[in-house]
Amino acid sequence: MSFTLTAVKNSETAVVMRASNGIVIATENKLPNFLADEISTHKIQNICNYMGVTYSGIEPDFEAFMLVKGIAEVTQDFTQLSDVRPFGTGMIVCGYDENRGP
């Protein structure tokens, strides 16, 4: 198994639950060691007022993916290159639409 898949597999659990009137995002927030500042680690991010995202894996890789369109463009670019490593993050992106719901 590659390093990146191992990073996602060994990372914290992230789950999303869909309700009729919204979405609940939950994740573990394990600190790598006792010196880490828990305020500086954010596993759930707002993309805008009706979209959110959570992830498992390598935080710096996640930071490269903060917009959905950007996610598609970056991952497509990286599939075309042979001299870069794959990203070590898995994400759940959710949103809410007034007509279609969560």
DOLOGU-687084 format. One record per residue: residue number from 1; residue in one letter; x, y, z of N, C-alpha, C, O in turn. Coordinates in pm, whole numbers. Layout:
BEGIN
NUM:A:X:Y:Z:X:Y:Z:X:Y:Z:X:Y:Z
...
This chain:
BEGIN
1:M:85:-117:0:0:0:0:90:124:0:193:127:68
2:S:53:223:-75:135:343:-86:130:425:43:40:409:125
3:F:229:511:58:236:600:174:109:682:189:58:699:300
4:T:59:734:78:-57:823:85:-183:749:130:-260:802:210
5:L:-204:628:79:-321:551:122:-308:510:268:-408:504:340
6:T:-186:481:312:-163:448:453:-192:568:542:-247:552:651
7:A:-155:688:497:-182:809:575:-331:829:594:-375:865:704
8:V:-409:807:490:-555:821:501:-612:712:590:-697:739:676
9:K:-566:587:571:-616:475:650:-587:491:799:-672:457:882
10:N:-471:542:834:-431:556:974:-475:687:1038:-448:710:1155
11:S:-542:771:963:-583:902:1015:-713:891:1093:-769:782:1109
12:E:-759:1004:1142:-880:1011:1219:-1003:980:1132:-1002:1001:1011
13:T:-1106:931:1197:-1231:901:1128:-1309:1029:1103:-1317:1116:1190
14:A:-1366:1041:985:-1453:1153:951:-1583:1097:894:-1581:1011:806
15:V:-1697:1146:945:-1827:1099:898:-1919:1217:872:-1904:1324:931
16:V:-2015:1195:784:-2118:1295:755:-2253:1226:763:-2271:1116:710
17:M:-2348:1290:832:-2483:1237:841:-2578:1337:777:-2575:1456:807
18:R:-2662:1287:688:-2759:1371:619:-2894:1360:687:-2945:1249:708
19:A:-2951:1473:721:-3085:1478:779:-3178:1545:679:-3132:1595:576
20:S:-3306:1548:707:-3399:1611:614:-3381:1762:605:-3416:1823:504
21:N:-3326:1823:710:-3311:1968:710:-3167:2016:722:-3144:2134:749
22:G:-3070:1928:704:-2930:1972:713:-2832:1857:712:-2868:1742:688
23:I:-2708:1891:740:-2599:1794:738:-2518:1811:866:-2493:1923:910
24:V:-2477:1698:926:-2392:1700:1043:-2257:1640:1003:-2251:1528:952
25:I:-2151:1715:1027:-2015:1668:998:-1946:1643:1132:-1947:1730:1219
26:A:-1887:1525:1148:-1817:1491:1272:-1683:1426:1239:-1671:1353:1141
27:T:-1584:1454:1322:-1453:1394:1303:-1377:1390:1434:-1404:1469:1525
28:E:-1283:1298:1444:-1192:1298:1557:-1088:1407:1535:-1059:1442:1421
29:N:-1033:1458:1641:-928:1558:1629:-814:1518:1721:-789:1580:1824
30:K:-743:1410:1681:-630:1362:1761:-512:1454:1738:-479:1489:1625
31:L:-449:1491:1845:-329:1573:1834:-208:1481:1820:-200:1379:1889
32:P:-112:1516:1732:3:1428:1710:90:1411:1834:150:1305:1852
33:N:97:1513:1919:169:1500:2046:119:1609:2141:41:1695:2102
34:F:165:1602:2264:113:1695:2365:159:1839:2343:104:1930:2404
35:L:258:1862:2258:305:1997:2229:221:2068:2123:231:2189:2107
36:A:138:1993:2051:56:2052:1945:-54:2138:2004:-111:2105:2107
37:D:-82:2249:1939:-188:2340:1982:-320:2295:1920:-335:2295:1798
38:E:-416:2256:2004:-542:2204:1952:-622:2308:1876:-705:2272:1793
39:I:-599:2436:1900:-671:2542:1829:-621:2554:1685:-696:2598:1597
40:S:-498:2516:1659:-442:2531:1525:-480:2418:1430:-457:2428:1310
41:T:-539:2311:1481:-577:2197:1398:-728:2203:1372:-808:2195:1465
42:H:-765:2216:1245:-907:2225:1207:-939:2114:1109:-889:2115:997
43:K:-1020:2019:1151:-1056:1906:1065:-1184:1933:985:-1213:1860:890
44:I:-1260:2035:1023:-1382:2072:951:-1368:2217:909:-1335:2303:991
45:Q:-1395:2245:782:-1381:2380:729:-1509:2419:655:-1572:2336:591
46:N:-1546:2545:666:-1653:2600:583:-1593:2642:449:-1490:2710:446
47:I:-1657:2604:340:-1618:2654:209:-1693:2784:183:-1635:2881:134
48:C:-1822:2785:216:-1905:2905:211:-2019:2882:309:-2015:2785:385
49:N:-2120:2966:310:-2224:2952:413:-2316:2832:391:-2397:2801:479
50:Y:-2308:2765:279:-2391:2647:256:-2311:2522:218:-2369:2423:176
51:M:-2179:2527:232:-2095:2410:202:-1987:2393:308:-1932:2491:359
52:G:-1957:2268:341:-1851:2237:436:-1773:2116:389:-1815:2045:298
53:V:-1657:2093:451:-1572:1982:413:-1499:1930:537:-1465:2007:626
54:T:-1477:1800:542:-1392:1738:643:-1298:1643:572:-1321:1607:456
55:Y:-1192:1601:640:-1092:1517:573:-1027:1422:671:-1033:1440:793
56:S:-964:1320:614:-875:1231:686:-746:1227:608:-748:1224:485
57:G:-635:1228:676:-508:1220:606:-414:1332:645:-414:1378:759
58:I:-334:1375:550:-228:1471:573:-282:1614:560:-331:1653:454
59:E:-273:1691:669:-332:1825:672:-277:1918:563:-356:1985:498
60:P:-146:1925:540:-97:2014:434:-152:1978:295:-173:2067:213
61:D:-174:1850:270:-234:1811:143:-378:1860:135:-423:1903:29
62:F:-450:1855:247:-586:1904:251:-592:2054:224:-682:2101:154
63:E:-497:2129:278:-496:2273:260:-489:2311:112:-535:2419:75
64:A:-432:2226:29:-424:2253:-115:-559:2236:-184:-575:2277:-299
65:F:-657:2177:-115:-785:2141:-175:-904:2223:-126:-1012:2166:-116
66:M:-891:2348:-95:-1001:2417:-26:-1118:2460:-112:-1216:2509:-57
67:L:-1115:2444:-241:-1232:2472:-324:-1259:2351:-413:-1166:2288:-463
68:V:-1387:2319:-433:-1422:2198:-507:-1369:2203:-650:-1314:2104:-699
69:K:-1385:2315:-718:-1331:2327:-853:-1179:2311:-850:-1121:2245:-936
70:G:-1118:2370:-751:-974:2356:-734:-934:2211:-709:-829:2167:-756
71:I:-1017:2137:-635:-989:1995:-610:-979:1921:-743:-884:1847:-768
72:A:-1079:1941:-829:-1080:1872:-958:-960:1911:-1044:-898:1824:-1106
73:E:-928:2039:-1047:-816:2084:-1129:-683:2032:-1077:-600:1984:-1155
74:V:-661:2041:-947:-534:1997:-891:-516:1847:-906:-409:1802:-947
75:T:-619:1769:-873:-604:1624:-884:-587:1581:-1029:-511:1487:-1056
76:Q:-653:1646:-1121:-635:1613:-1263:-493:1644:-1307:-431:1564:-1377
77:D:-442:1760:-1268:-304:1795:-1303:-206:1693:-1249:-113:1653:-1319
78:F:-227:1649:-1125:-134:1556:-1064:-144:1415:-1123:-48:1338:-1113
79:T:-257:1379:-1183:-265:1247:-1248:-186:1246:-1378:-151:1140:-1428
80:Q:-159:1364:-1433:-87:1373:-1560:65:1377:-1541:139:1364:-1638
81:L:111:1396:-1419:254:1409:-1392:308:1281:-1329:244:1221:-1243
82:S:426:1239:-1374:483:1116:-1321:586:1140:-1212:628:1046:-1144
83:D:629:1264:-1194:736:1289:-1099:688:1349:-967:768:1407:-894
84:V:559:1337:-935:506:1388:-809:433:1275:-737:385:1181:-800
85:R:427:1285:-606:357:1182:-529:207:1210:-529:166:1325:-544
86:P:125:1107:-511:-19:1131:-498:-48:1201:-366:32:1196:-274
87:F:-163:1266:-358:-202:1333:-235:-243:1231:-130:-305:1130:-162
88:G:-210:1258:-6:-243:1169:105:-358:1221:186:-345:1243:307
89:T:-472:1242:123:-590:1289:196:-717:1236:130:-724:1221:8
90:G:-815:1208:211:-947:1172:163:-1044:1275:217:-1031:1316:333
91:M:-1141:1317:139:-1231:1424:182:-1377:1389:162:-1413:1306:77
92:I:-1460:1453:241:-1604:1449:222:-1648:1594:207:-1631:1675:298
93:V:-1705:1627:93:-1755:1762:66:-1906:1756:67:-1965:1672:-1
94:C:-1972:1844:144:-2118:1845:150:-2171:1985:129:-2102:2084:152
95:G:-2295:1990:87:-2356:2120:64:-2507:2115:81:-2566:2009:100
96:Y:-2567:2230:75:-2712:2241:91:-2767:2330:-19:-2713:2438:-45
97:D:-2874:2286:-83:-2941:2360:-187:-3086:2380:-143:-3151:2285:-101
98:E:-3138:2501:-154:-3275:2527:-107:-3380:2442:-177:-3482:2409:-117
99:N:-3358:2407:-303:-3456:2327:-378:-3437:2178:-358:-3535:2103:-354
100:R:-3314:2132:-346:-3286:1989:-337:-3251:1943:-197:-3248:1822:-171
101:G:-3223:2035:-106:-3190:1998:32:-3043:1963:47:-2962:1998:-39
102:P:-3009:1893:154:-2869:1859:177:-2820:1751:81:-2704:1711:87
